[in-house]
Every structure is written in C-alpha cells, then in structure tokens.
C-alpha cells in the first residue's frame, strides 16, 4: 500500500484542482502531466495525457506506456472498425492520475499513438469531473448557448444527437481539424437533402483518424448550407469508403471503392461496413464558438457561440 499512497501523493501535485472542484478546464493544447499504474500498490510511471473533444471515451495508450506501467493484457483483443479497416488493440485496466484525481478505467493500447506527443488520450466522458470545458477563444458579447444531448453508443468519441430531415445523425466536435468530416452515409444524406456535390477524386489529402490511420476523403460543397442550431455548414470532406452501408454517394467512381494495399479490410458480407450517419464538426463550423462544455452529469454538450445574423 505504501506505493499506492506515494502514487496518490504524487498525483495531488499534478495540476491539483481546488477542493471540491466539479469543473475541469482543459488547457489550449489539451496536454496534462499525469501518472499511470496497473492498480493499487503497483508502481506508477509519469505520462503525458491528451484530453480532447474528439478523443476516445475508453482511454487509448501507446504500447510503450503500457509496457512501462507493466499493465496486464486481457486475452480478448479490442477490435476497432474504421470503415472497411479492422484494427486490433490490447485491452486492460489501469489507474490514471490527472489534475489531482485518481481514477480506474478500462484502457486499450495500439501500435500507433492516438494523439501525437501523448502517451495516453481520452475524451471528456472518460473523466471523473461533472463538467469538462474547452476554451477555444475569448468569449464575445452576444454569444448564445447551444445544447445537444449526448448519445451513449459504440462510437470511439463522445457524440450528440441531431436530425437532418427525417434521419437522426451523430455530431462530434474536433476544433483542431480545419475542416468538418462526414462518413459516406452522412455525405449521401447531405447530397440528397442539401444538394451536396462531390469535388474531384484525389484533390484532397487523406485525413488522420484514430491511432494513426489515414482515410481517403473527397470535398463536398452544399448548395443549401445546413444549419446546426444556427451554425452554418456549407462544405466538408466525406470519407467516401467508410460507413456507407447501402447508401450511394452521387459522383463516385470505381477508384473511390478500391482498397489501399496496406489496409486490413473486412471482406465478409456479414461484416460489411454499416451505414453510420456521423459528422465531425471542425474549426470551419466551430469558428463562431468560444467554448465547448461537456456536462457529464446532465449528459449534454453546450456550445457558446456568436451566431451569424439570419439573412
């Protein structure tokens, strides 16, 4: 137990919150100094932790951090599907110290890092605070609060519920991404409801997703911008090969469906990528907003934004 008490004492010195604090303010770069241990009584190792709105609600570790903390692997692998690509990680559990708190979580590690420069990455739903706040820029007079209900389901990051026409979709928040990103099914929906038009194949570079995976995208412009409680979405990039299900994107060609040589692709028909209607909002949409607040107690996300004047 002595090692555990040392672990708790060291954790208390790392950016300790005020007594009874229910709110965690995340620094601009999202980085924290933290510690990691296999459990009570185990030796702890220092780590760098990245907290982000688009980070996973099950913490992701690097292989080196898991080895340093001597985490014990669970024999059943943790599998992630990213479109047609299958990625296997190693699950375990660990004590994590961050911001003066120590908490036990299920974790998984992969060969590549979830966030560059970090040993561990996790999202706001994985944290033991009632509220987690991301300050994007100084607040401005006249901002409005936009509230979205959090949905508990199997996506990697925290998502909220939104509706486009009759279709319920999921929205995520990635303010560090310059451009919003949609799955193929969400792109097909925007093409049908807002006259979305795909740009030329190969004109956009692949985008980096979880654990270093890169996925192909094509630009899409909306002739009729989508309003997200007053936030305009006029364009984005579409992951043309990911989570399209039975939907069809207009303007696709055979090259869009070809797999890259280094992809581990799920080929069985029963394992076909299902339709997932998911849009990750980037800096292009979130530019009018100063704050993203994740309220873990009320299960909602609140944006504070200076909305453009209605035409």
C-alpha positions in Angstrom: 0.0 0.0 0.0 2.9 2.4 0.5 3.5 2.6 -3.2 -0.2 3.4 -3.7 0.0 6.3 -1.1 3.0 7.6 -2.9 1.0 7.4 -6.2 -1.8 9.4 -4.7 0.6 12.0 -3.2 2.4 12.4 -6.5 -1.0 12.7 -8.3 -2.0 15.5 -6.0 0.9 17.6 -7.0 0.0 17.4 -10.7 -2.2 20.4 -11.5 -4.4 19.8 -8.5 -7.9 21.3 -8.7 -9.4 23.4 -5.9 -11.1 21.3 -3.2 -14.5 20.0 -4.3 -14.0 21.2 -7.9 -16.6 19.8 -10.3 -15.2 21.5 -13.4 -12.0 20.7 -15.3 -10.7 23.5 -17.6 -8.6 21.9 -20.3 -5.5 23.9 -21.4 -5.3 25.1 -25.0 -3.0 22.3 -26.1 -5.1 19.7 -24.2 -2.0 18.3 -22.5 -1.6 17.3 -18.9 1.2 15.7 -16.8 -0.2 12.5 -15.3 0.7 9.1 -13.9 -0.3 5.6 -14.8 -0.3 2.4 -12.7 -1.6 -1.1 -13.1 -3.6 -1.0 -9.9 -3.4 -0.3 -6.1 0.1 -1.0 -4.8 1.7 -1.0 -8.2 4.5 1.3 -9.2 3.3 4.4 -11.1 5.1 5.9 -14.1 4.8 9.5 -15.4 3.0 10.0 -18.7 1.7 12.8 -20.9 -2.0 12.8 -21.3 -4.0 14.4 -24.1 -7.6 15.4 -23.4 -9.7 16.4 -26.4 -13.4 16.6 -27.5 -12.7 14.0 -30.2 -10.6 11.7 -28.1 -12.0 8.3 -27.0 -14.2 7.7 -24.1 -12.2 4.5 -23.5 -8.6 5.7 -22.9 -6.1 4.7 -25.6 -2.5 4.1 -24.6 0.7 3.7 -26.5 2.4 0.3 -26.4 5.4 1.8 -24.6 3.3 3.4 -21.9 1.5 0.1 -21.2 4.9 -1.7 -21.0 6.4 0.9 -18.7 3.4 0.6 -16.3 3.5 -3.2 -16.6 -0.2 -3.5 -17.5 -1.6 -7.0 -17.8 -3.3 -7.7 -21.1 -6.8 -9.2 -21.3 -6.7 -12.2 -23.7 -9.6 -10.9 -25.8 -8.5 -8.3 -28.3 -10.1 -4.9 -28.5 -11.2 -4.5 -32.2 -12.0 -1.2 -33.9 -13.7 -0.9 -37.2 -12.9 2.2 -39.2 -14.9 1.8 -42.4 -13.6 -1.4 -44.0 -10.4 -1.3 -41.9 -10.0 -3.6 -38.9 -7.6 -2.6 -36.1 -6.8 -4.8 -33.1 -5.7 -3.4 -29.8 -4.9 -4.9 -26.4 -7.4 -4.2 -23.5 -6.6 -3.9 -19.8 -7.4 -1.7 -16.8 -5.3 1.0 -15.2 -5.2 3.7 -12.5 -4.8 7.1 -14.1 -3.8 10.3 -12.2 -4.8 13.6 -13.8 -5.5 17.1 -12.4 -5.2 15.9 -8.8 -7.7 13.0 -9.2 -7.0 9.3 -9.5 -9.5 7.0 -11.3 -9.7 3.5 -12.6 -10.6 2.9 -16.2 -10.6 0.3 -18.9 -7.8 1.1 -21.4 -6.5 -0.3 -24.7 -3.2 0.1 -26.4 -2.3 0.1 -30.1 0.9 0.2 -32.1 0.4 3.9 -33.1 -0.5 6.9 -30.9 -4.0 8.3 -30.8 -2.6 11.8 -30.3 1.0 12.8 -31.3 3.2 13.7 -28.3 0.9 11.9 -25.8 1.2 8.5 -24.0 -2.5 8.4 -23.3 -5.5 10.0 -25.0 -9.0 10.3 -23.6 -12.2 12.3 -24.1 -14.4 14.2 -21.6 -16.7 11.3 -20.9 -13.8 9.3 -19.5 -13.0 11.9 -16.9 -14.4 11.9 -13.3 -15.4 15.6 -13.4 -19.0 16.7 -13.7 -18.1 19.2 -16.4 -15.1 19.5 -18.8 -14.6 22.8 -20.6 -12.6 23.5 -23.7 -11.9 27.3 -24.2 -11.4 27.9 -27.9 -11.1 31.7 -27.8 -12.1 34.6 -25.5 -15.9 34.9 -25.2 -17.6 37.8 -27.0 -20.8 39.8 -26.2 -23.9 38.4 -27.7 -23.0 34.7 -27.7 -25.8 32.2 -27.5 -25.7 28.8 -25.8 -26.5 25.8 -28.0 -27.3 22.5 -26.2 -27.1 19.0 -27.7 -27.9 15.7 -25.9 -25.1 13.2 -25.5 -25.7 9.7 -27.0 -24.2 6.7 -25.4 -23.2 4.2 -28.1 -20.3 2.4 -29.6 -18.5 5.2 -31.5 -15.0 6.0 -30.3 -15.6 9.6 -29.3 -18.4 11.4 -27.5 -21.2 12.2 -29.9 -24.5 14.1 -29.7 -27.9 13.7 -31.3 -29.1 15.9 -34.2 -31.6 15.4 -37.0 -31.3 16.2 -40.7 -34.7 15.8 -42.3 -36.1 12.5 -41.0 -32.7 11.0 -40.4 -31.1 11.1 -36.9 -27.4 11.7 -37.1 -24.5 11.9 -34.7 -22.3 15.0 -34.3 -18.8 15.1 -32.9 -16.5 18.0 -32.1 -13.0 18.4 -33.4 -12.0 22.1 -33.2 -8.4 21.3 -34.1 -9.4 19.9 -37.5 -9.6 22.7 -40.1 -12.5 21.1 -42.0 -15.5 19.1 -40.9 -15.7 15.4 -41.8 -18.6 13.2 -42.7 -18.9 9.4 -43.1 -20.1 8.2 -46.5 -23.7 7.7 -45.3 -23.8 11.2 -43.9 -22.4 12.6 -47.1 -25.1 10.8 -49.1 -27.7 12.3 -46.8 -26.3 15.8 -47.3 -26.2 15.2 -51.1 -29.9 14.4 -51.0 -31.1 17.0 -48.5 -28.8 20.0 -49.2 -27.7 19.4 -52.8 -24.2 18.4 -51.8 -21.8 18.0 -54.7 -18.5 16.0 -54.5 -15.3 17.5 -55.7 -12.7 15.8 -57.9 -11.3 12.5 -56.7 -7.7 12.8 -55.4 -7.9 16.5 -54.8 -7.9 16.2 -51.0 -5.2 14.5 -49.0 -6.2 11.6 -46.7 -7.1 12.6 -43.1 -5.6 11.1 -40.0 -8.0 9.2 -37.7 -7.7 7.1 -34.5 -4.3 5.5 -33.8 -2.7 7.0 -36.9 -4.9 5.5 -39.5 -5.3 7.6 -42.7 -8.5 7.5 -44.7 -9.3 8.9 -48.2 -11.7 11.8 -48.5 -13.3 14.0 -51.1 -14.6 17.6 -50.7 -18.3 18.3 -50.8 -20.0 21.7 -51.2 -23.6 22.2 -50.1 -25.7 24.3 -52.4 -28.0 24.8 -49.4 -25.9 25.1 -46.2 -27.0 23.0 -43.3 -27.9 25.0 -40.1 -26.9 23.3 -36.9 -28.9 25.4 -34.4 -27.7 28.5 -36.3 -24.1 27.3 -37.1 -23.8 27.1 -40.9 -22.2 24.1 -42.5 -21.5 24.9 -46.2 -18.8 22.4 -47.0 -16.9 19.5 -45.6 -14.9 16.4 -46.6 -16.5 13.0 -47.0 -14.9 9.7 -46.1 -16.1 8.1 -49.3 -15.3 4.4 -48.3 -16.3 4.5 -44.6 -19.7 3.5 -43.1 -21.8 4.0 -46.2 -23.9 0.9 -45.8 -26.5 0.7 -48.6 -26.3 4.4 -49.3 -24.9 5.8 -52.5 -22.8 8.9 -53.0 -23.5 10.7 -56.3 -20.4 11.3 -58.3 -18.4 8.3 -57.1 -16.3 6.3 -59.5 -14.6 2.8 -59.2 -11.4 4.3 -57.9 -13.2 5.5 -54.8 -14.0 1.9 -53.8 -10.6 0.4 -54.3 -8.7 -0.5 -51.1 -5.2 0.7 -50.4 -2.5 -2.1 -50.5 -1.7 -1.8 -46.7 -5.3 -1.9 -45.5 -6.6 -4.8 -43.4 -10.0 -5.0 -44.9 -13.1 -6.8 -43.7 -14.3 -8.7 -46.8 -17.1 -11.0 -45.5 -20.5 -9.8 -46.5 -21.8 -10.2 -42.9 -19.1 -7.9 -41.8 -19.8 -5.2 -44.4 -19.4 -1.6 -43.1 -22.9 -0.5 -41.8 -24.4 2.9 -42.5 -23.3 5.3 -39.8 -24.5 8.9 -40.1 -21.7 10.8 -38.4 -20.4 14.3 -38.9 -17.3 15.6 -37.0 -17.5 19.4 -36.8 -14.2 21.1 -37.3 -12.9 24.7 -37.0 -14.8 25.7 -40.1 -18.1 25.3 -38.3 -16.9 26.0 -34.7 -15.2 29.3 -35.6 -18.0 31.4 -34.1 -17.8 29.5 -30.8 -15.7 30.4 -27.8 -16.4 27.4 -25.5 -17.3 23.7 -25.7 -18.7 22.4 -22.3 -19.2 18.7 -21.8 -21.7 18.2 -19.0 -21.3 14.6 -17.8 -24.0 14.9 -15.1 -26.7 16.2 -17.4 -25.4 14.2 -20.4 -25.2 17.2 -22.8 -22.8 19.3 -24.7 -23.1 23.1 -24.6 -21.6 25.4 -27.1 -21.3 29.2 -26.5 -21.3 30.8 -30.0 -21.7 34.2 -31.6 -24.1 33.2 -34.4 -24.2 34.9 -37.7 -27.1 37.2 -38.5 -30.0 35.4 -40.2 -30.4 36.6 -43.8 
